[in-house]
Amino acid sequence: MENDLDCPWDGWTRPNINWCEQQRCAYITAPANTYSNVAYLAAGAFMIHKSKHTVQCIKLFGPAAIATGVGSGLYHASHTRAFQFLDFMGMYMFAFLPILINGLRLGYVEHKHHRYLYTGAVTSLGVLTLILQYLEFPIQIIIVMLVLGAIVTEYKAWHSDVQIEWFTAAQFLLAIASMCSMADVTRLWCDPDHVVQGHAIWHLLTAGSLVCSFIHYSQFNKLWTTDNVKRLKRISSLHDLENFLFSSSDSPVSDSVHARHPRQA
């Protein structure tokens, strides 16, 4: 029997969750949940290609997606707690980016400090994850809080001249993906040996959600060019920020935004 074999990942501590897919005695214990992470790698490659001429905080989207794919792939291949930690680190790298960018849009974060804040936040979330894993507390709540943080800060930073369609699409895909993943883990939809798995669909849909988020936040790229950063330093209120974004002739929001949402005379 399979349980009598000396399997590659025997002796490793298991994660705090069991997905529907049957665990195999192999180096890749869950093929569908493992191979579906290629979607993150493809999404990351696309974003890296499209962000060649953007500022640093936009360039981070692609590497973060690739880190998510690698961490998640290793986690599902091994079904171990150690690689589950890497999976979550990849998700933190991506999930914190919308909060960071919205902080920049709102003037809560200075652009020159964003790298330190990003590195510190992701590192702190990693430490928190290790503590919660030790306490056997559900670490998935951290991702939920980051998603809520992105939605709340996006709402605070939103203006009628900002394209919101791609952000809405990202949240829609994330909602459908969450339903598939919940159906999988609760066994509401579960066929352990089937090639189609609910959590694998989560990987595919959330990869699409990441790309939609990247497109949404790319519209703010010009906010952090050298000249505009100097001008942002003189902004002291949200009203000043709105005037900077939407009243000047060289507004950092793309021309397509103004074309689709013309200001009223």
N, C-alpha and C positions, 0 to 999 in steps of 0.2 A: 504493500500500500504506500501511497505518496507520503503519509505521515511518518512512515518508518525510515524514510530516506534521510541522508545527511544533506539538508538543503543549504544553499549558499548563504542565506540570511539567518540561519538558526543562531540563536544566542544574542541577537540584537533586540533591544527594547522596542516594543511595538508602539505605534502612534495612538492617539486618543480617540481614533475614529476608524470604523470599518465600513468600507464601501461595499456595494453589492457584488462587484465582480469577484469571481472565485480566485483565491490566491493559489498560485502554482508553485511547485517546488522547482524553481528556476531562478536564473539571474534577473529575469524580468517576470515578476510575480503576477502582474496585472497588465497584460498587453494593451487592451483598449484604453485604459486610463493612462498608460505610459506613452503610447505612440501619438495620442491625440494632442500631446504637448508640442508637437511639431508646429501647430497653429501659432503658438506664442513665438516660436523662432521665426516663422515666416512674417508675422506681424512686426517683430522687432527689426528684421532686415528691411522691411518696407519703410518703417519709421526712420531708421538710420539713413537710408537713401534720401528720403524726403526732407530731412532736417540738416542737410549739409551746410546750408547758408542761414541757419537760425542761431539764436543765442543759446547759451549753455543750458538753461533750464528746460528748453524745448528739446535739445539734443539728448537729454537724459531719458526720454520716453523709450527710445529704441533699446538701449542697453538694459533698462529695467524690465522690458518685456522678455528679452532673451534670458535674463537672470531668472525670471519667473518660470520660463519654459524649462530651463536646465534644472532648477531646484525641484519643480513639480515632477519632472520626468524621473529624476533620481529617487524621489520620494515614492512614487507609485511603482517604480521598478523594484524597489527594495522593501516597501511597506515597513519602514523603520522610523522611529522617533527622531533620530539624528538627521535624516534627510527631510523629515517633515519640517524641522526647524529651517533648513535651507529653503524649502518651499515657501514658508512664511516670510523669510527675509526678502525673497524676490517680490512677493506681493506687497510688502511694505515699501519697497523701492518705487513701485508704481503707484500704489494707493495714496502715498503722501504727496505726490507731485501736484495733483489738483489743488490740495490745500495750500501748498507752498505758493503756487502761481496766483491763486486767489488772494493770498496774503500780500503778494506783490501788487496786484491790481488795486487792492484796497488801501495800500500805503502802510500796512501793518509791518511789512518786512522791507528793509532796504536791500536793493539788488546786490550790493557789494557783500552782504552778509548771507545771501541765500545758500551758498555752498556749505557754510558752516552749520546753518540751521538744518539743511537737508541731511547732512552726514550725521549730525547729532541726534536728530529725530529718529532716523532709521536704526542707528546704533542703540538708542534708548529702547526702542520697540523690540529690538532683538534681546536685550537684557531682560525686559519685562516678560518676553515669551519664555525664556529659560526659567524664570522664577515661577511663572504660571504652570509650565510643564512639570516642574518639580512638585508643585502643590496639586497637580492633577486637576487644574482648573481649565475649563474650555477656552482655549486660546483663539478660537474662531470669533469670539466676541470682539477682538481687537480689529479685525477686518470690517466687521459691521460698523464699529464706531468711526473708522476712517472713511467709509463710504458715506455715512451720515454727515461727517465733517465736510466732505467735498460738496455735498448737496447744499448744506447750510451756507457755506462760504460762497458758493456759486450764486445762491439766491441773494446774498448781501452785495455781491459785486456786480450783479446783473444790471444792464441798462437796455432800454428798448432798441438801441442801435447795435447791440451785440447779437450776432447770429447764435441762436440757441438750439438749432435743429440737430446738430451733431451731438451736443450734450444730451439732448432728449433721447436720441437714438442709442447713445451709450447706456443710459439708464434703463431703457426698454430692454436691450439685449441682456443687461445684467439681471433684470428682474426675471426674464424667461429662463436664463441660465440658473438662477437661484432656485426656481421651482423644479427644474430638472434634477439639480443636485439634492434638494430636500426629498424629492420623491425617491431618489436612489438610496440615500442613507436611512430613510425611514422604511424602506422596502415596499413603499406604495407602488413603485415601478421597479421590479427586480427580476432579472433573468441572469443568474450568475455566470452562465457560459456563453451568453450571446455576445456577438461582436459589437452591438450597440449598447452602450452603458450611459445611464443618466449623467454620471459625473464626467464622462468623456465629452458629452454634449456641453457640459458646463465649460470645459476647456475651450471648445470651438467657439461658443458664443461669447465668452469673456475676452477671447483674443480679438474678436470683432469689436467688442465694447472698448477695448484699449485703443484700437485704431481710431474709433469715433472720438474718443476723448482727446487723442493727439491732434486730430484735425480741428476740433473745437478750440483747443488752447493755442494752436499755431497762429490763430488770427491775432493774438496779442504779441507776436514776436517783436514788432517795432517798438513796443513799450520800453524795451531795454537796450536799444541802441545807445551809443555814447551820448549823442546830443539830447535825446529824450531823458536819459538818466539824470543829466544835469538839470533839466527842467523839472523833473519829478521831485528833486530835492527842495524846490521852492514851494511845493504843494503842502498846504497845512490843513486841508479839510477835504471831505468827500466831494463837496461841491466844486472845489478847485480841481479835483481829479476828474470829475465829469466834464468840466470845461476843457481840460487838457485833452481828454480822449475824443470829444465829439464836437468841439467848436472850432478847433484850429484847422487851417487849410492842409497841414501836414499831419493829420490825425494818424496815430499809430494803428488804428483799426483799418483793416483792408478796404480798398475801394469798393469791393463787391458788397460789403456790409452796407455802405451808404447807398449803393445802387438798389439794394433790396429793401432798405428801410430809410427812405429819404426823409430828411427833417422837414417839418411843416413850416410853411412861410408865416 
